[in-house]
Amino acid sequence: MIYPDRLQKLADAVGILKTQVLNMENNNDWYIAIVTPNTEKECVKKVKKLVGVEDMDEIYNAGNKVNAYVPTQRELHEWPSIKKRKWIERVLCPCYLFIQCTEKERYDLACRAKFIIRFLTDRARVDENGFRGFARIPHSQMENFMRMIGDAKNPITIDTSQLHKGTKVRVKTGRMAGLEGYILREPNGSVNLAIYIDYLGCAKMEFPIEDLDIVEVQDR
């Protein structure tokens, strides 16, 4: 006998039951796969190999069925004890691998990719059989997130706190021109540009307020 809690764990790891495959949605959403710490970048290569993409850049093209992404930022790391400095690629979301695919492709990856521990679930989404649905990030949010990381000059941090959205703004100059986000004021008085991402919280970075145009003032 398989008990309900055991069945839910199985559903979280592999996905929904195989008998439900034919009823899967065909949206290309971004799912969050949980992987072992410090293997995130290697897992992108493994996904690439599974879906048959040879060119590393090719996996990010919109025409591909399956895209995989690990947000990283280059930073100078110091080891004072040995007086050593080195540029490293810091993973912004440890243990998370973002995969854009259909539900059927996600199910196939969950079955084949042994390096994926499970997919993040949405506790608010429960189907008629009592199984939780999977966390899915809108493509527009991921596009903004990826652009911020690609164009940012300052360090980016992920804040998982439930923060109040400040004034909505748009970057007016530089490489990030046109990117929209929210003003987030830190206790030390600094101004951050924040982009909100479902299930993650927000990605934020210090940003000069004079380079921002107001789009919408949020009600308090």
Order of alpha helices (4+ residues) and beta strands (2+ residues): alpha-beta-alpha-beta-beta-beta-beta-alpha-beta-beta-beta-beta-alpha-beta-beta-beta-beta-beta-beta
